[in-house]
Amino acid sequence: MQTILVTGGAGFIGSNFVRYMLDTHKDIRIINLDKLTYSGRIENIEMHDTDDRHEFVQGDIANKELVEYVVKKYNVDTIVNFAAESHVDRSIHGGREFVRTNVEGVQVLLEVTRDMGLERFHQISTDEVYGDLEAGGFATEESLLVPSSVYSATKAAAEMLVMAFKRTHDTPVTTTRCTNNYGPYHFPEKVIPLFITNLMEDKKVPVYGDGGQVRDWLYVTDHCSAIDLVLQKGELGEIYSVSARNEPEITNLELTKTILKHLGKDESYIQEVEDRAGHDRRYAVEGSKIRELGWKPAVSFDEGIAKTVQWYKDNEAWWRPIKESKELGSFFSVNYKIKQNEEGKAEAVRA
Ligand SMILES: NC(=O)c1ccc[n+]([C@@H]2O[C@H](COP(=O)([O-])OP(=O)(O)OC[C@H]3O[C@@H](n4cnc5c(N)ncnc54)[C@H](O)[C@@H]3O)[C@@H](O)[C@H]2O)c1
């Protein structure tokens, strides 16, 4: 029986992956290690409490002693790493925790994989490592990494560590770089769930700049099936880009109009806000390498967005307490100004 340590498995994609793997494979055990930061929610996985194939451990991937203990105790053979600080807006206003989790944490997981002789370490990366792409151009696995934000810079740094461990120690690694995901359990600070829930609350939706940014939205279970396939058939040391290749490409403004339509609202609900600092204009990934392994997305954008809107309608009890939480409130706004406070220290305040 395969025993997978899923790190960050209480977050958006991680919890969907845990569910996908438990549903798809009978003979599997998932050990779910998550620090439960603001975006990690025990509610995302509590339905597996009665399944003895799933075990939850609260803890930090950067704590080597703990990771070693968990790997030994549960006889783990594979690590799939989702754990990360994942929100670009947060990385603009303070990036240290991004470096600790996204870089140091990955170093720890790689050391444990090497030292304890695990069969595989799989790193979940992002298409954001490619940075901005010109209209018409597509990134491939060979493209240069030109990250624009602290978030994507730390994800690129992690990938470099993964490749260095392969080259130096022949550590058994694979990596997937996926485009933007959406679907159930997506934390409502990210654009799609933020907009759906704002409209359900009869609030406006903040669109950055002219809304012309292009993202290639992939429904979350399609990302899960791609990872599952790479675990089974991916070649060690290889990187696989995972993309929906939506045609035509979807700008943020078009995405917004689609969501407005689903919620029965007109364009007066659009609130233009100043563009995010360093905002990438377009992400686009070619993605034929994973298609050659036999993967393709099963859920179209139209179908996926309808399912997602329905999920947020059916699950108000999940997102309302999160949006009402004071600690998170400021991050639902997108405009900040840096000001000096009374003690002379710089602080980010809502504009
Ligand atoms: N969301 C996307 O569109 C997207 C696209 C491509 C790749 N990714 C990558 O997928 C992964 C998951 O993204 P997500 O959107 O589900 O993020 P998320 O913020 O919803 O989940 C991250 C999870 O990691 C946990 N975590 C954070 N720091 C930790 C630590 N030090 N130790 C243990 N657990 C920790 C959090 O508690 C949370 O459960 C990330 O690595 C992200 O870079 C995301």
The ligand as a Gaussian input file, in Angstrom:
#p B3LYP/6-31G(d) Opt

LIG

0 1
 N       -4.109000      28.240000      -6.253000
 C       -3.572000      28.168000      -7.459000
 O       -4.177000      28.630000      -8.426000
 C       -2.234000      27.480000      -7.674000
 C       -1.784000      27.251000      -8.974000
 C       -0.574000      26.580000      -9.150000
 C        0.155000      26.142000      -8.070000
 N       -0.305000      26.382000      -6.808000
 C        0.481000      25.864000      -5.680000
 O       -0.328000      24.875000      -5.048000
 C       -0.062000      24.830000      -3.661000
 C       -1.357000      24.970000      -2.858000
 O       -1.971000      26.212000      -3.188000
 P       -3.387000      26.611000      -2.585000
 O       -3.999000      27.577000      -3.509000
 O       -4.110000      25.391000      -2.198000
 O       -2.921000      27.395000      -1.279000
 P       -3.598000      27.514000       0.161000
 O       -3.043000      28.772000       0.722000
 O       -5.062000      27.327000       0.074000
 O       -3.002000      26.263000       0.948000
 C       -1.720000      26.238000       1.490000
 C       -1.726000      25.262000       2.657000
 O       -0.393000      25.143000       3.156000
 C       -0.446000      25.181000       4.575000
 N        0.861000      25.671000       5.054000
 C        1.364000      26.928000       4.907000
 N        2.581000      26.993000       5.488000
 C        2.849000      25.756000       5.987000
 C        3.954000      25.181000       6.664000
 N        5.046000      25.905000       6.961000
 N        3.894000      23.883000       7.033000
 C        2.792000      23.130000       6.756000
 N        1.717000      23.621000       6.115000
 C        1.744000      24.914000       5.730000
 C       -1.593000      26.115000       4.897000
 O       -2.075000      25.932000       6.216000
 C       -2.603000      25.716000       3.832000
 O       -3.396000      24.645000       4.263000
 C        0.941000      25.937000      -3.371000
 O        2.220000      25.361000      -3.332000
 C        0.818000      26.865000      -4.567000
 O        2.048000      27.513000      -4.838000
 C       -1.484000      27.051000      -6.577000

